[in-house]
C-alpha cells in the first residue's frame, strides 16, 4: 500500500501521543510488516517506541481491517496466558487522521519468516519455538471469552456452515456459482461440513510470521500479532490454519507457506507432531482436521481471488494480481481434501 504519514498527519500524531504521555517531540516512523492487511508502524521519539496500527486504504472486503475491533479483543486478553501487546491508546476517525488508529506497546524480538535468527538457530530452540506456538494457540482457545466480555464478538452456533457460505459469496457470480476451478472443492466442503468442535476465540491468521519471538534462548512466543480477523468460532479452524501455513519439504509453496520457510530448517517438528502437540495440551479430537485444513486453503484461494479481481479493476493491491497465487491455494486445498487437482483459473 502506498499510504504514508504526511507532515500534517505526523504533527497530529505527535500531539496525540504526547497527550497520552507516550512520546514527546518529533517522531520517526517506519512501516513494518508486509502491508497487505492493517498498516503497522514503529513510531518513536528517540526515547520510547510504540506501535501504531491503521486500516489500509480502501477498498477492503466487508468487515475486514477493523482496528477498533482488534483493540477490543487485545484489551480483553490482557492478563490471560495469551501473549499479546498492550493497548495504550485509541483514536477515533478524525481525531488524528481520517481513519481510526490503535497505539500498542512495542514488544522487542524477531518476527521469523524465512530464516531463524542466529541466537535461536539450533535444533532445540527451533523445536521450542514450534511448541510455544502450539501452546500459545491452546492458551487462546482456553480463554473464557464470555467472562472477558466478548459475548457479542461472534456467533459460534453454526459457525462452520455460515463461514463457508459467507466466504463463497465473495467470489460467486450473480447466480451463486463459484469461479472456474472452485467447483469441486466448493462441493466437497459443503457436503462435509462438520459440527462445531466447540466455541473459542479464533485468531484466523495463526502462523509463525504473526508471532514476535523472545530474542534469546529458549525459543518462545513473546507476542501474537495481527488480530484483525479474529472472531468467536470453531477453534479447529486455527489448527487447520497452522497446518496450512506450515511448509513441508518437496511440496509446492503457497504464498502463505512461502512466508514461513524457516520451518523447513532442521529441528522444527513435522505437521503431524504439531497436531499431536495440540491434542496433548488440549485433549481435543482432531478427527475432522482434513476438512479444516482444506477449508483454510480454500478460504485463502477465495480471498486471493477477491484481491485479484480488485487489482484487475485497478482499485486494489497489485500484490494479488497474479492468478498463480489463487491456483496454488486451490491445488493445495484439493490435495488436503483428497481431490483431483484444480482446473486452471
Backbone torsions as a table, in degrees:
resi	resn	phi	psi	omega
1	UNK	NA	147.3	-172.3
2	UNK	-92.8	-4.6	-174.9
3	UNK	-67.4	141.5	171.9
4	UNK	-150.7	170.4	-176.2
5	UNK	-72.4	126.7	170.6
6	UNK	-82.0	162.6	177.3
7	UNK	-55.8	-39.2	179.0
8	UNK	-67.5	-41.5	177.9
9	UNK	-62.4	-41.7	-177.9
10	UNK	-65.4	-37.9	177.4
11	UNK	-63.6	-41.2	177.5
12	UNK	-64.4	-38.2	178.1
13	UNK	-66.0	-41.1	177.7
14	UNK	-57.2	-45.0	-179.8
15	UNK	-65.1	-41.1	-178.6
16	UNK	-63.9	-46.8	-179.0
17	UNK	-69.5	-31.7	176.3
18	UNK	-66.9	-41.3	178.1
19	UNK	-61.6	-31.8	177.5
20	UNK	-82.9	-3.5	-177.3
21	UNK	58.8	39.6	178.3
22	UNK	-101.7	-47.1	179.1
23	UNK	-137.6	152.5	-178.6
24	UNK	-137.9	132.3	177.6
25	UNK	92.2	-170.1	-177.0
26	UNK	-57.5	140.1	-177.3
27	UNK	-107.9	150.5	167.7
28	UNK	-115.0	138.5	-179.8
29	UNK	-125.3	146.2	175.6
30	UNK	-143.2	125.4	177.9
31	UNK	-71.6	137.9	176.5
32	UNK	-127.6	156.7	-177.2
33	UNK	90.4	179.9	-172.8
34	UNK	-87.8	-9.6	174.3
35	UNK	77.1	11.8	-179.5
36	UNK	-102.7	5.0	175.3
37	UNK	-131.0	-144.8	173.4
38	UNK	-58.4	143.0	-178.2
39	UNK	-84.4	133.7	-173.4
40	UNK	-121.1	132.1	-177.6
41	UNK	-128.2	136.7	168.5
42	UNK	-88.2	121.2	-172.9
43	UNK	-124.8	134.9	179.5
44	UNK	-154.0	161.5	178.7
45	UNK	-111.7	12.9	-177.1
46	UNK	95.9	-12.9	179.2
47	UNK	-121.0	-35.5	-177.5
48	UNK	-136.4	146.1	177.4
49	UNK	-114.7	140.6	172.4
50	UNK	-135.2	167.9	176.4
51	UNK	-109.6	134.1	177.0
52	UNK	-120.7	129.0	-179.6
53	UNK	-117.5	141.3	174.2
54	UNK	-142.7	157.9	176.0
55	UNK	-67.4	156.1	174.4
56	UNK	-71.8	163.0	173.3
57	UNK	-60.6	150.7	179.7
58	UNK	-69.5	163.7	5.8
59	UNK	-89.0	154.0	176.7
60	UNK	-132.3	155.2	176.7
61	UNK	-60.8	151.5	179.6
62	UNK	-56.2	130.8	177.0
63	UNK	82.1	-1.3	-176.4
64	UNK	-90.0	159.4	168.9
65	UNK	61.9	40.6	-179.9
66	UNK	-92.5	97.6	-175.7
67	UNK	-72.0	-26.4	178.3
68	UNK	-70.6	-38.3	174.7
69	UNK	-63.2	-42.2	178.0
70	UNK	-58.8	-43.8	-179.9
71	UNK	-65.1	-37.6	177.2
72	UNK	-59.1	-44.6	-179.0
73	UNK	-67.3	-45.2	-179.8
74	UNK	-60.3	-40.4	177.9
75	UNK	-63.9	-38.3	179.6
76	UNK	-67.6	-30.1	-177.6
77	UNK	-83.8	-9.1	-179.7
78	UNK	-61.7	132.6	-179.9
79	UNK	89.1	-2.1	175.0
80	UNK	-92.0	-177.5	178.2
81	UNK	-80.7	0.6	-178.9
82	UNK	-86.9	122.1	-178.2
83	UNK	-77.7	112.6	-178.7
84	UNK	-135.5	154.1	171.2
85	UNK	-67.4	154.5	176.3
86	UNK	-84.8	143.9	175.3
87	UNK	-86.3	121.1	-175.7
88	UNK	-103.5	-21.5	-179.2
89	UNK	-173.5	153.6	179.3
90	UNK	-133.3	131.9	175.2
91	UNK	-114.1	127.0	177.5
92	UNK	-75.5	161.4	177.6
93	UNK	-54.1	131.7	-179.8
94	UNK	90.5	-13.3	-179.3
95	UNK	-76.3	-37.4	175.7
96	UNK	-122.1	-56.6	173.8
97	UNK	-128.4	-171.6	-172.6
98	UNK	-78.1	-8.1	178.7
99	UNK	-124.0	164.3	-179.2
100	UNK	-69.8	155.4	175.8
101	UNK	-127.9	148.3	172.0
102	UNK	-126.3	130.2	177.5
103	UNK	-104.2	129.0	-176.7
104	UNK	-127.8	160.8	176.6
105	UNK	-67.6	148.3	176.6
106	UNK	-89.3	124.0	177.8
107	UNK	-105.5	117.5	-177.8
108	UNK	-75.1	138.6	177.3
109	UNK	147.0	163.8	-177.7
110	UNK	-81.1	151.2	165.8
111	UNK	-105.6	118.9	-171.4
112	UNK	-97.0	128.4	175.8
113	UNK	-125.8	-69.9	-173.8
114	UNK	-103.3	-9.8	-179.1
115	UNK	-154.8	132.5	174.2
116	UNK	-74.0	132.2	-178.2
117	UNK	-66.1	155.7	-172.4
118	UNK	-53.5	-43.3	-178.7
119	UNK	-62.0	-18.1	-178.4
120	UNK	-115.8	11.6	-170.4
121	UNK	-88.3	63.2	174.4
122	UNK	-146.6	161.5	-172.0
123	UNK	-61.8	-40.0	-177.7
124	UNK	-65.0	-43.7	-179.8
125	UNK	-69.9	-35.4	177.1
126	UNK	-62.1	-45.3	177.8
127	UNK	-65.4	-38.7	179.2
128	UNK	-63.7	-38.2	177.4
129	UNK	-60.7	-49.4	-178.5
130	UNK	-63.1	-42.2	178.6
131	UNK	-63.9	-39.2	178.2
132	UNK	-65.6	-36.0	176.0
133	UNK	-59.0	-48.1	179.9
134	UNK	-66.7	-41.1	-179.4
135	UNK	-64.4	-36.7	177.1
136	UNK	-65.8	-38.0	177.1
137	UNK	-66.0	-42.7	177.9
138	UNK	-61.6	-39.8	178.2
139	UNK	-63.5	-40.2	177.4
140	UNK	-61.2	-46.1	-177.0
141	UNK	-70.6	-16.2	178.9
142	UNK	-89.0	-8.9	-177.3
143	UNK	-65.1	134.6	174.4
144	UNK	-79.3	91.1	-171.6
145	UNK	-68.4	-29.7	176.7
146	UNK	-66.8	-43.7	179.2
147	UNK	-64.8	-21.3	179.3
148	UNK	-91.0	9.1	175.3
149	UNK	78.7	25.8	-175.9
150	UNK	-108.0	28.5	-179.2
151	UNK	-56.9	-37.4	-177.4
152	UNK	-93.8	13.6	-173.5
153	UNK	-82.8	-14.6	179.6
154	UNK	-174.7	172.7	179.2
155	UNK	-120.5	95.8	-175.4
156	UNK	-71.5	-25.5	-179.3
157	UNK	-69.1	125.1	-179.0
158	UNK	69.3	22.2	-173.8
159	UNK	-58.8	-46.4	-172.3
160	UNK	-63.0	-49.8	-179.0
161	UNK	-66.7	-41.1	-179.9
162	UNK	-65.3	-41.4	179.7
163	UNK	-64.1	-40.7	177.8
164	UNK	-61.4	-46.1	-179.8
165	UNK	-64.2	-43.0	-177.7
166	UNK	-63.5	-44.9	-179.4
167	UNK	-66.7	-41.3	179.6
168	UNK	-60.3	-35.1	-178.7
169	UNK	-65.8	-20.0	179.9
170	UNK	-65.3	-29.0	-173.9
171	UNK	-124.3	0.0	179.0
172	UNK	-70.8	153.6	176.9
173	UNK	-80.8	-175.5	-176.1
174	UNK	-62.4	-22.7	177.8
175	UNK	-92.7	5.6	179.8
176	UNK	82.8	10.4	-178.4
177	UNK	-87.6	143.2	-179.1
178	UNK	-76.6	163.4	175.8
179	UNK	-65.2	162.4	176.4
180	UNK	-58.3	135.2	-179.0
181	UNK	95.0	-17.1	-179.0
182	UNK	-94.7	-13.6	-167.3
183	UNK	-59.1	-48.4	-173.6
184	UNK	-68.2	-45.5	-179.0
185	UNK	-70.3	-35.0	175.2
186	UNK	-58.1	-47.8	-177.5
187	UNK	-65.4	-40.7	-179.3
188	UNK	-64.6	-45.3	179.9
189	UNK	-62.2	-43.7	-178.8
190	UNK	-65.4	-34.4	-177.7
191	UNK	-79.8	-12.9	-173.5
192	UNK	-124.9	22.5	-179.0
193	UNK	-60.1	121.0	179.6
194	UNK	-84.3	156.0	170.5
195	UNK	-63.5	151.4	-179.0
196	UNK	-59.4	137.7	179.8
197	UNK	-79.5	-10.4	-177.2
198	UNK	160.2	-170.6	179.1
199	UNK	-134.6	125.1	-179.8
200	UNK	-152.5	174.0	168.1
201	UNK	-67.3	128.6	178.5
202	UNK	-114.5	124.4	-177.8
203	UNK	-72.0	-44.0	176.6
204	UNK	77.9	2.9	174.4
205	UNK	-153.5	44.2	-171.0
206	UNK	-86.5	105.1	-178.6
207	UNK	-152.8	166.7	-175.9
208	UNK	-56.6	-41.0	-176.8
209	UNK	-68.7	-7.3	175.1
210	UNK	-105.7	23.5	176.8
211	UNK	-119.6	140.1	163.6
212	UNK	-95.0	127.1	179.1
213	UNK	-95.2	151.5	169.6
214	UNK	-60.4	140.1	-171.2
215	UNK	-70.1	-21.1	-175.4
216	UNK	-127.4	165.7	179.6
217	UNK	-61.8	144.6	2.9
218	UNK	-79.8	150.7	179.9
219	UNK	-63.4	130.2	-178.5
220	UNK	-164.3	157.1	178.0
221	UNK	-80.6	125.7	178.4
222	UNK	-95.8	-29.7	179.6
223	UNK	-161.9	142.5	175.6
224	UNK	-98.7	132.7	-175.5
225	UNK	-109.0	174.7	168.2
226	UNK	55.3	71.7	-177.9
227	UNK	-96.5	13.3	-170.0
228	UNK	-65.5	-22.5	-178.5
229	UNK	-100.0	3.4	-173.6
230	UNK	-66.8	150.9	179.5
231	UNK	-157.2	-173.9	170.7
232	UNK	-103.7	122.7	-176.8
233	UNK	-167.0	-154.1	-177.0
234	UNK	-80.6	118.6	-176.9
235	UNK	-61.7	-24.7	-177.6
236	UNK	-70.0	-14.6	173.7
237	UNK	-64.9	-35.9	175.7
238	UNK	-66.8	-38.5	178.6
239	UNK	-64.0	-43.1	175.6
240	UNK	-59.3	-37.2	-179.8
241	UNK	-67.2	-42.4	178.0
242	UNK	-56.8	-46.4	-177.6
243	UNK	-70.6	-36.8	179.7
244	UNK	-67.6	-23.5	-179.6
245	UNK	-100.7	7.1	-174.8
246	UNK	-101.3	106.9	-175.1
247	UNK	-71.8	150.9	176.8
248	UNK	-127.0	136.5	-179.7
249	UNK	-55.8	130.7	178.0
250	UNK	94.4	-16.1	176.7
251	UNK	-86.2	145.1	174.6
252	UNK	-64.2	135.4	-178.7
253	UNK	-78.0	139.3	166.4
254	UNK	-94.2	169.2	175.1
255	UNK	-56.1	-30.7	-179.2
256	UNK	-77.5	-45.8	177.8
257	UNK	-67.5	-27.6	176.9
258	UNK	-64.9	-23.3	178.2
259	UNK	-86.9	8.9	179.6
260	UNK	-141.0	31.9	-174.8
261	UNK	-69.9	-10.3	171.3
262	UNK	-57.4	-27.7	-178.5
263	UNK	-68.1	-8.9	175.2
264	UNK	-82.1	-9.4	-178.8
265	UNK	-70.7	154.1	-178.5
266	UNK	-62.4	132.4	177.3
267	UNK	115.1	-30.1	176.5
268	UNK	-71.0	140.2	-178.5
269	UNK	-71.3	168.5	177.8
270	UNK	-79.0	169.4	174.0
271	UNK	-58.0	-42.2	-178.4
272	UNK	-62.7	-38.7	178.7
273	UNK	-69.4	-35.1	176.3
274	UNK	-62.4	-48.1	179.2
275	UNK	-61.5	-41.8	-179.3
276	UNK	-66.5	-36.0	176.9
277	UNK	-60.7	-42.5	179.3
278	UNK	-63.3	-41.9	177.7
279	UNK	-62.3	-44.6	-177.7
280	UNK	-62.5	-37.1	-176.8
281	UNK	-80.4	-38.1	-171.9
282	UNK	-103.9	-24.4	-174.4
283	UNK	75.3	9.5	-178.0
284	UNK	-74.7	152.6	176.8
285	UNK	-87.8	123.0	179.9
286	UNK	-104.6	28.6	-176.9
287	UNK	-61.4	-28.0	179.5
288	UNK	-101.3	21.3	-172.6
289	UNK	-60.5	-31.5	179.8
290	UNK	-59.1	-41.2	180.0
291	UNK	-63.5	-44.6	-177.0
292	UNK	-65.4	-39.5	179.2
293	UNK	-66.9	-45.1	177.6
294	UNK	-63.5	-38.9	179.0
295	UNK	-60.3	-45.0	179.8
296	UNK	-62.7	-45.5	-179.2
297	UNK	-64.6	-41.4	175.5
298	UNK	-62.3	-43.1	179.4
299	UNK	-60.5	-40.9	177.2
300	UNK	-65.2	-37.7	174.7
301	UNK	-60.9	-41.9	178.6
302	UNK	-62.0	-48.1	-177.6
303	UNK	-65.0	-38.3	178.1
304	UNK	-71.4	-34.0	175.3
305	UNK	-67.0	-40.8	175.7
306	UNK	-59.5	-45.7	178.2
307	UNK	-65.6	-36.5	179.3
308	UNK	-62.8	-41.9	179.5
309	UNK	-65.3	-40.3	176.9
310	UNK	-61.8	-43.6	-179.8
311	UNK	-66.1	-38.0	178.8
312	UNK	-65.1	-28.0	177.5
313	UNK	-86.4	7.4	175.9
314	UNK	66.3	21.2	177.5
315	UNK	-131.2	27.5	-179.1
316	UNK	-137.8	-178.5	-179.5
317	UNK	-75.2	121.1	-176.8
318	UNK	-65.3	-14.4	175.6
319	UNK	-55.8	-32.8	-174.9
320	UNK	-89.1	2.5	-170.0
321	UNK	-67.4	-29.7	-173.9
322	UNK	-76.9	117.3	-179.9
323	UNK	-67.1	-13.9	177.5
324	UNK	-60.5	-32.7	177.8
325	UNK	-60.1	-45.9	-179.6
326	UNK	-61.6	-45.6	-178.4
327	UNK	-60.8	-39.4	-178.1
328	UNK	-64.7	-40.6	177.6
329	UNK	-68.1	-40.2	178.9
330	UNK	-62.8	-45.0	178.8
331	UNK	-60.4	-43.4	179.9
332	UNK	-65.6	-37.4	178.8
333	UNK	-65.4	-43.7	177.7
334	UNK	-61.3	-42.5	179.8
335	UNK	-63.8	-44.8	179.7
336	UNK	-60.3	-34.5	-179.3
337	UNK	-84.7	-7.3	-177.7
338	UNK	78.1	27.7	-178.3
339	UNK	-104.7	174.1	177.3
340	UNK	-71.0	164.8	-179.7
341	UNK	-64.8	148.4	179.8
342	UNK	-69.1	148.7	173.8
343	UNK	-73.8	162.6	-179.4
344	UNK	-60.0	141.2	178.9
345	UNK	-98.5	NA	NA
